[in-house]
Amino acid sequence: MMKILIVNTLYHPFKVGGAEVSVQLLAEGLVAAGNSVRVVSLHDQDTKKMDIVNGVEVSYLPLFNKYWPYANYMPTRLEKLIWHLLDTYNVVMAKRVESEILNFKPDIVHTNNLAGFSVAVWSIVNKHKIPLVHTSRDYYLHHPNSTLFKKGKIQSTNDIEVKLWSFIKRKASKKVTSYVGISKFILNFHLNEGFFNNKNADFIYNPIEKVFVNKEKPTKCVGFIGRLSEDKGFDVFCDIAKKNRTENIKFIAAGKFPNGSEGDQLKKIADESNVELLGFINFKSFISQVDSVVLPIKWNEPFGRVVVESALAGVNVYTNKIGGVAELFDFFDNIYEIKEFSSNVKQVVKKNITMDFNIKKNVELYVLIYEKVLKDET
């Protein structure tokens, strides 16, 4: 049995994306395998809170920064700048994580999304000579926006602002014992940019819980799920809806708009395109309503959780060969490129069960990495 301390910005019941789901499935899987796990995450309260979630011990810490970034509050440009400058190396949050380390006494520390904590956590882990595994689930180490997508296009790592924001984090990454990417793409992306140690690096696809739904009819409802934002291609989805909507087919979207002018503009486009907005609903509720899923992703999506979830559920998925999503086409016969979309396509699913996204396998692969770094450190 190992004692594993997992650090991630948010944890159940707080959720903004797929990372929180993946970390929770891993944590619960590690506990089921007989390990002792404590997750350290953030919440919007002023004091620390402890809880047990499905056997996982969770420590919710207060955030030391200018504001809580996961509310509807719209910070000024100056407030945003201050937040991100402090988040470059947040000594206060690192000290709070150190208290968790001293209390829990883990054999290994596994960091994931670090927004709010900062890479200062890595220095604290090194100080206590504890093996450190890090999993990249976005582009936080390159840029505060975590997407490397700005003004409608993918940002170049040669951009001066990307180089400035990533300078300290790139140097700090050398303190990581073992590095994991959630796809071949994001693994190589970071290694090619001089992050981490190439000798102790690998990729592990995210775990996916398969949702069983019965789909044997022609497309009558086309859906979009995820953040209703430009980087996710929601504007393109609305355009497809506008061009293909008939009395026999409707287009629906599940998710939340980003705050500010981008969200306001996209909501207007959705209304004009007669896209039915469902708000934030769980995946099973969404997938039971649709026959096809259209996800015109524009940014270099590190993995593409909803692409896999939808494909495993047996519906046709139309998306772009971009980032880690490009790798998913090799696993499924029901993932197509956007240009192939047709409202008349029938479901032809030949291969929709694969062990590559199995929760148990995901846990076993991480355990192998933990055991290796522990062995190498002794």
RODO-2510 file (C-alpha; in nm, 4 decimals, decimal comma):
residues 378
     n   res          X          Y          Z
     1     m     0,0000     0,0000     0,0000
     2     m     0,1170     0,3516    -0,0878
     3     k     0,0267     0,6860     0,0621
     4     i    -0,0402     0,9173    -0,2320
     5     l    -0,1018     1,2913    -0,2098
     6     i    -0,2798     1,4198    -0,5224
     7     v    -0,2880     1,7931    -0,5942
     8     n    -0,5448     1,9364    -0,8371
     9     t    -0,6977     2,2841    -0,8571
    10     l    -1,0558     2,1606    -0,8140
    11     y    -1,2201     1,8405    -0,6922
    12     h    -1,5739     1,7124    -0,6490
    13     p    -1,8206     1,8788    -0,6147
    14     f    -1,6365     2,1617    -0,7936
    15     k    -1,5984     2,1017    -1,1674
    16     v    -1,5165     2,3136    -1,4719
    17     g    -1,3896     2,0498    -1,7142
    18     g    -1,2723     1,6966    -1,7772
    19     a    -0,9643     1,7200    -1,5550
    20     e    -1,1713     1,7069    -1,2375
    21     v    -1,3487     1,3924    -1,3610
    22     s    -1,0224     1,2203    -1,4555
    23     v    -0,8533     1,3021    -1,1242
    24     q    -1,1547     1,1789    -0,9269
    25     l    -1,1692     0,8488    -1,1179
    26     l    -0,7966     0,7994    -1,0592
    27     a    -0,8155     0,8838    -0,6876
    28     e    -1,1109     0,6520    -0,6283
    29     g    -0,9453     0,3777    -0,8339
    30     l    -0,6276     0,4048    -0,6271
    31     v    -0,8301     0,3718    -0,3051
    32     a    -1,0175     0,0712    -0,4473
    33     a    -0,6764    -0,0849    -0,5196
    34     g    -0,5851    -0,0581    -0,1506
    35     n    -0,3894     0,2661    -0,1395
    36     s    -0,4323     0,5590     0,0970
    37     v    -0,5110     0,8800    -0,0942
    38     r    -0,5489     1,2413     0,0070
    39     v    -0,6522     1,4972    -0,2551
    40     v    -0,5534     1,8587    -0,1952
    41     s    -0,7656     2,1095    -0,3873
    42     l    -0,9106     2,4601    -0,3590
    43     h    -1,2481     2,6003    -0,2611
    44     d    -1,4034     2,9452    -0,2328
    45     q    -1,4190     2,9509     0,1479
    46     d    -1,1846     3,1310     0,3878
    47     t    -1,0957     2,8267     0,5959
    48     k    -0,9758     2,4732     0,5285
    49     k    -1,2362     2,1976     0,5052
    50     m    -1,1852     1,8209     0,5213
    51     d    -1,4209     1,5624     0,3722
    52     i    -1,4367     1,1995     0,2588
    53     v    -1,5645     1,1530    -0,0979
    54     n    -1,6200     0,7899    -0,2020
    55     g    -1,3371     0,6755     0,0221
    56     v    -1,1004     0,9517    -0,0816
    57     e    -0,9828     1,1956     0,1840
    58     v    -1,0138     1,5480     0,0442
    59     s    -0,8600     1,8647     0,1850
    60     y    -1,0160     2,1833     0,0452
    61     l    -0,7839     2,4797     0,1005
    62     p    -0,8665     2,8513     0,0819
    63     l    -0,7087     3,0303    -0,2129
    64     f    -0,4578     3,3054    -0,1439
    65     n    -0,4959     3,5375    -0,4409
    66     k    -0,6830     3,8439    -0,5646
    67     y    -1,0181     3,6711    -0,6315
    68     w    -1,1868     3,3325    -0,6782
    69     p    -1,1618     3,2684    -1,0558
    70     y    -1,4471     3,0170    -1,0866
    71     a    -1,7350     3,2534    -1,0098
    72     n    -1,9288     3,4908    -1,2338
    73     y    -1,7158     3,7813    -1,1131
    74     m    -1,5548     3,9755    -1,3998
    75     p    -1,2101     4,0964    -1,2896
    76     t    -1,0470     4,4038    -1,4400
    77     r    -0,7371     4,3645    -1,6582
    78     l    -0,5222     4,4823    -1,3687
    79     e    -0,6811     4,2302    -1,1303
    80     k    -0,6229     3,9516    -1,3835
    81     l    -0,2591     4,0526    -1,4239
    82     i    -0,2035     4,0590    -1,0469
    83     w    -0,3723     3,7182    -1,0108
    84     h    -0,1521     3,5555    -1,2741
    85     l     0,1689     3,7214    -1,1555
    86     l     0,1063     3,5891    -0,8050
    87     d     0,0170     3,2505    -0,9511
    88     t     0,3522     3,2289    -1,1273
    89     y     0,5096     3,1307    -0,7955
    90     n     0,2659     3,1440    -0,5043
    91     v     0,4722     3,0913    -0,1904
    92     v     0,1693     3,1169     0,0419
    93     m    -0,0161     2,8350    -0,1344
    94     a     0,3020     2,6263    -0,1393
    95     k     0,3269     2,6615     0,2398
    96     r    -0,0360     2,5490     0,2747
    97     v     0,0401     2,2389     0,0685
    98     e     0,3492     2,1818     0,2841
    99     s     0,1222     2,1593     0,5889
   100     e    -0,0726     1,8837     0,4116
   101     i     0,2510     1,7004     0,3323
   102     l     0,3696     1,7194     0,6926
   103     n     0,0317     1,5996     0,8189
   104     f    -0,0295     1,3190     0,5677
   105     k     0,3354     1,2089     0,5200
   106     p     0,2892     1,0727     0,1647
   107     d     0,5199     0,8284    -0,0095
   108     i     0,4603     1,0144    -0,3339
   109     v     0,3069     1,3426    -0,4515
   110     h     0,1144     1,3586    -0,7796
   111     t     0,0358     1,7074    -0,9103
   112     n    -0,2139     1,7776    -1,1877
   113     n    -0,3768     2,1152    -1,2627
   114     l    -0,1809     2,3713    -1,0616
   115     a    -0,3660     2,6980    -1,1276
   116     g    -0,4100     2,8626    -0,7870
   117     f    -0,1331     2,6540    -0,6307
   118     s     0,1478     2,7387    -0,8786
   119     v     0,4679     2,5467    -0,9487
   120     a     0,6000     2,6638    -0,6098
   121     v     0,4449     2,3384    -0,4847
   122     w     0,7172     2,1466    -0,6707
   123     s     0,9888     2,3211    -0,4678
   124     i     0,8181     2,2227    -0,1428
   125     v     0,7914     1,8583    -0,2504
   126     n     1,1608     1,8614    -0,3449
   127     k     1,2489     2,0186    -0,0106
   128     h     1,1018     1,7160     0,1666
   129     k     1,2713     1,4753    -0,0783
   130     i     0,9439     1,3104    -0,1848
   131     p     0,9151     1,1578    -0,5356
   132     l     0,7041     1,3843    -0,7576
   133     v     0,4831     1,2844    -1,0519
   134     h     0,3129     1,5517    -1,2632
   135     t     0,0356     1,5080    -1,5216
   136     s    -0,0301     1,7839    -1,7761
   137     r    -0,4014     1,8240    -1,8504
   138     d    -0,3800     2,1645    -2,0249
   139     y    -0,1257     2,4324    -2,1229
   140     y    -0,1067     2,6112    -1,7870
   141     l     0,2725     2,5818    -1,7862
   142     h     0,2903     2,7781    -2,1114
   143     h     0,0319     3,0516    -2,0583
   144     p    -0,2200     3,1626    -1,7923
   145     n    -0,5115     3,1021    -2,0301
   146     s    -0,4210     2,7282    -2,0164
   147     t    -0,5414     2,6784    -2,3754
   148     l    -0,2779     2,8536    -2,5881
   149     f    -0,5735     2,9862    -2,7896
   150     k    -0,6194     3,3593    -2,8291
   151     k    -0,8060     3,5909    -3,0667
   152     g    -0,9435     3,3013    -3,2699
   153     k    -0,6189     3,1136    -3,3269
   154     i    -0,3650     2,8832    -3,1657
   155     q    -0,0810     3,0742    -3,0049
   156     s     0,2771     3,0030    -3,1081
   157     t     0,5196     2,9014    -2,8353
   158     n     0,7559     3,1521    -2,9985
   159     d     0,5276     3,4414    -2,9002
   160     i     0,7091     3,6647    -2,6528
   161     e     0,4240     3,6528    -2,3984
   162     v     0,4255     3,2719    -2,4041
   163     k     0,8018     3,2681    -2,3525
   164     l     0,7771     3,5125    -2,0603
   165     w     0,4921     3,3338    -1,8818
   166     s     0,6557     2,9922    -1,9236
   167     f     1,0135     3,0854    -1,8259
   168     i     0,9916     3,0166    -1,4505
   169     k     0,7622     2,7157    -1,4944
   170     r     0,9963     2,5540    -1,7477
   171     k     1,2890     2,5769    -1,5041
   172     a     1,0733     2,4518    -1,2152
   173     s     0,9615     2,1488    -1,4201
   174     k     1,3085     1,9959    -1,3854
   175     k     1,2157     1,9216    -1,0216
   176     v     0,9528     1,6712    -1,1363
   177     t     1,0649     1,3090    -1,0961
   178     s     0,8310     1,1588    -1,3562
   179     y     0,6134     1,3329    -1,6158
   180     v     0,2871     1,2069    -1,7693
   181     g     0,0898     1,3498    -2,0604
   182     i    -0,2745     1,2550    -2,1199
   183     s    -0,1992     1,1958    -2,4883
   184     k     0,1077     1,1461    -2,7056
   185     f     0,0490     1,4954    -2,8392
   186     i     0,0607     1,6859    -2,5106
   187     l     0,3500     1,4700    -2,3867
   188     n     0,5659     1,5521    -2,6881
   189     f     0,4483     1,9132    -2,6923
   190     h     0,5898     1,9747    -2,3450
   191     l     0,9074     1,7722    -2,3964
   192     n     0,9822     1,9476    -2,7265
   193     e     0,9474     2,2830    -2,5482
   194     g     1,2129     2,1888    -2,2937
   195     f     0,9887     2,0938    -2,0015
   196     f     1,0557     1,8022    -1,7654
   197     n     1,2996     1,5157    -1,8110
   198     n     1,2656     1,3145    -2,1317
   199     k     1,3993     0,9987    -1,9670
   200     n     1,1163     0,9776    -1,7128
   201     a     0,8175     1,0674    -1,9296
   202     d     0,5238     0,8747    -2,0726
   203     f     0,1588     0,9192    -2,1705
   204     i    -0,1520     0,7670    -2,0143
   205     y    -0,4944     0,8288    -2,1667
   206     n    -0,7675     0,9491    -1,9319
   207     p    -1,0085     0,6953    -1,7823
   208     i    -1,3637     0,6988    -1,9183
   209     e    -1,6793     0,5578    -1,7644
   210     k    -1,8865     0,4080    -2,0450
   211     v    -2,2490     0,5213    -2,0615
   212     f    -2,4865     0,2677    -2,2168
   213     v    -2,7552     0,4090    -2,4467
   214     n    -2,9535     0,2469    -2,7246
   215     k    -2,9112     0,4284    -3,0578
   216     e    -3,0386     0,2587    -3,3709
   217     k    -3,2139     0,5353    -3,5605
   218     p    -3,1176     0,7962    -3,8204
   219     t    -2,9938     1,1271    -3,6879
   220     k    -3,2789     1,3418    -3,5544
   221     c    -3,0999     1,5336    -3,2837
   222     v    -2,7447     1,6696    -3,3077
   223     g    -2,5698     1,7786    -2,9916
   224     f    -2,2766     1,9793    -2,8613
   225     i    -2,1458     1,9382    -2,5058
   226     g    -1,8764     2,1275    -2,3222
   227     r    -1,7843     2,4892    -2,2668
   228     l    -1,9853     2,6986    -2,5127
   229     s    -1,6782     2,8903    -2,6241
   230     e    -1,4912     2,9777    -2,9412
   231     d    -1,1918     2,7535    -2,8694
   232     k    -1,4325     2,4587    -2,8392
   233     g    -1,5828     2,5586    -3,1766
   234     f    -1,9312     2,6433    -3,0534
   235     d    -1,9600     2,9208    -3,3133
   236     v    -1,8928     2,6630    -3,5873
   237     f    -2,1529     2,4287    -3,4341
   238     c    -2,4086     2,7112    -3,4534
   239     d    -2,3192     2,7700    -3,8176
   240     i    -2,3667     2,3978    -3,8932
   241     a    -2,7010     2,4098    -3,7117
   242     k    -2,8127     2,7104    -3,9139
   243     k    -2,7312     2,5351    -4,2424
   244     n    -2,8719     2,1905    -4,1578
   245     r    -3,1714     2,2485    -3,9341
   246     t    -3,5022     2,1143    -4,0674
   247     e    -3,8372     2,0114    -3,9191
   248     n    -3,6952     1,6606    -3,8731
   249     i    -3,3673     1,7511    -3,7059
   250     k    -3,2874     1,9745    -3,4131
   251     f    -2,9615     2,0964    -3,2629
   252     i    -2,9014     2,1131    -2,8882
   253     a    -2,6101     2,2295    -2,6738
   254     a    -2,5194     2,1453    -2,3144
   255     g    -2,2759     2,3596    -2,1198
   256     k    -2,2063     2,7094    -1,9974
   257     f    -2,0970     3,0213    -2,1823
   258     p    -1,7760     3,1971    -2,0807
   259     n    -1,8189     3,5232    -1,8921
   260     g    -1,8023     3,8572    -2,0715
   261     s    -1,8408     3,9646    -2,4314
   262     e    -1,7431     3,6283    -2,5831
   263     g    -2,0270     3,4540    -2,4012
   264     d    -2,2768     3,7273    -2,4865
   265     q    -2,1873     3,7120    -2,8552
   266     l    -2,2043     3,3326    -2,8728
   267     k    -2,5410     3,3264    -2,6978
   268     k    -2,6727     3,5673    -2,9600
   269     i    -2,5372     3,3425    -3,2392
   270     a    -2,6968     3,0366    -3,0766
   271     d    -3,0360     3,2096    -3,0584
   272     e    -3,0128     3,3143    -3,4238
   273     s    -2,9246     2,9564    -3,5222
   274     n    -3,2170     2,8072    -3,3249
   275     v    -2,9827     2,5978    -3,1108
   276     e    -3,1671     2,4733    -2,8032
   277     l    -2,9601     2,5544    -2,4936
   278     l    -2,9823     2,2969    -2,2134
   279     g    -2,7456     2,4652    -1,9679
   280     f    -2,5141     2,2509    -1,7567
   281     i    -2,6429     1,8906    -1,7462
   282     n    -2,4673     1,5584    -1,6868
   283     f    -2,3360     1,3574    -1,9780
   284     k    -2,5902     1,0743    -1,9532
   285     s    -2,8827     1,3182    -1,9731
   286     f    -2,7235     1,4783    -2,2778
   287     i    -2,6227     1,1650    -2,4687
   288     s    -2,9650     1,0033    -2,4233
   289     q    -3,1152     1,2880    -2,6285
   290     v    -2,8820     1,2882    -2,9288
   291     d    -2,7979     1,0701    -3,2240
   292     s    -2,4864     1,2563    -3,3328
   293     v    -2,2379     1,4789    -3,1530
   294     v    -2,0604     1,7623    -3,3332
   295     l    -1,7501     1,9082    -3,1651
   296     p    -1,5656     2,1486    -3,4003
   297     i    -1,2665     2,1899    -3,1651
   298     k    -1,0243     2,4689    -3,2622
   299     w    -0,7580     2,4559    -2,9911
   300     n    -0,5039     2,1773    -2,9405
   301     e    -0,7289     1,9782    -2,7084
   302     p    -0,4935     1,7695    -2,4910
   303     f    -0,7207     1,4628    -2,4911
   304     g    -1,0901     1,5079    -2,5732
   305     r    -1,2913     1,3420    -2,2960
   306     v    -1,6370     1,4068    -2,4448
   307     v    -1,5177     1,2771    -2,7821
   308     v    -1,4370     0,9390    -2,6236
   309     e    -1,7452     0,9390    -2,3987
   310     s    -1,9699     1,0029    -2,6982
   311     a    -1,7979     0,7439    -2,9178
   312     l    -1,8205     0,4814    -2,6426
   313     a    -2,1903     0,5612    -2,6038
   314     g    -2,2392     0,4530    -2,9649
   315     v    -2,3232     0,7799    -3,1399
   316     n    -2,1470     0,9291    -3,4397
   317     v    -1,8959     1,1945    -3,3389
   318     y    -1,7822     1,4677    -3,5771
   319     t    -1,4738     1,6624    -3,4755
   320     n    -1,1385     1,7960    -3,5983
   321     k    -0,8087     1,6089    -3,6150
   322     i    -0,6334     1,8450    -3,3771
   323     g    -0,4136     1,8075    -3,0682
   324     g    -0,4707     1,4857    -2,8743
   325     v    -0,8101     1,4375    -3,0433
   326     a    -0,6332     1,3307    -3,3634
   327     e    -0,5139     1,0164    -3,1845
   328     l    -0,8699     0,9118    -3,0965
   329     f    -0,9631     0,8455    -3,4609
   330     d    -0,7443     0,5336    -3,4454
   331     f    -0,9575     0,3774    -3,1700
   332     f    -1,3107     0,4229    -3,3047
   333     d    -1,4953     0,3658    -3,6299
   334     n    -1,7663     0,6176    -3,5341
   335     i    -1,5451     0,9272    -3,5090
   336     y    -1,5483     1,1354    -3,8263
   337     e    -1,4031     1,4648    -3,9401
   338     i    -1,6379     1,7652    -3,9368
   339     k    -1,6353     1,7856    -4,3170
   340     e    -1,8030     1,4421    -4,3271
   341     f    -2,1043     1,5577    -4,1246
   342     s    -2,4426     1,4745    -4,2696
   343     s    -2,7755     1,4804    -4,0894
   344     n    -2,8689     1,1653    -4,2823
   345     v    -2,5790     0,9462    -4,1656
   346     k    -2,6952     0,6339    -3,9819
   347     q    -2,5152     0,4830    -3,6860
   348     v    -2,2609     0,2249    -3,7961
   349     v    -2,0584     0,1363    -3,4888
   350     k    -1,8245    -0,1580    -3,5455
   351     k    -1,5715    -0,0925    -3,2727
   352     n    -1,6691     0,1008    -2,9642
   353     i    -1,5137    -0,0947    -2,6785
   354     t    -1,1451    -0,0436    -2,6035
   355     m    -0,9342    -0,1085    -2,2965
   356     d    -0,7207     0,1990    -2,3605
   357     f    -0,9612     0,4215    -2,1632
   358     n    -1,0470     0,1645    -1,8959
   359     i    -1,0445     0,3008    -1,5379
   360     k    -0,8710    -0,0056    -1,3921
   361     k    -0,5996     0,0053    -1,6576
   362     n    -0,5497     0,3786    -1,5948
   363     v    -0,4942     0,3133    -1,2241
   364     e    -0,2575     0,0224    -1,2940
   365     l    -0,0441     0,2349    -1,5266
   366     y    -0,0134     0,5134    -1,2695
   367     v     0,0722     0,2608    -0,9972
   368     l     0,3548     0,1297    -1,2168
   369     i     0,4900     0,4839    -1,2478
   370     y     0,4595     0,5435    -0,8720
   371     e     0,6384     0,2164    -0,7968
   372     k     0,9149     0,2975    -1,0429
   373     v     0,9896     0,6420    -0,9011
   374     l     0,9819     0,5040    -0,5465
   375     k     1,2256     0,2300    -0,6467
   376     d     1,4546     0,4776    -0,8238
   377     e     1,4586     0,7054    -0,5189
   378     t     1,5665     0,4303    -0,2778
***
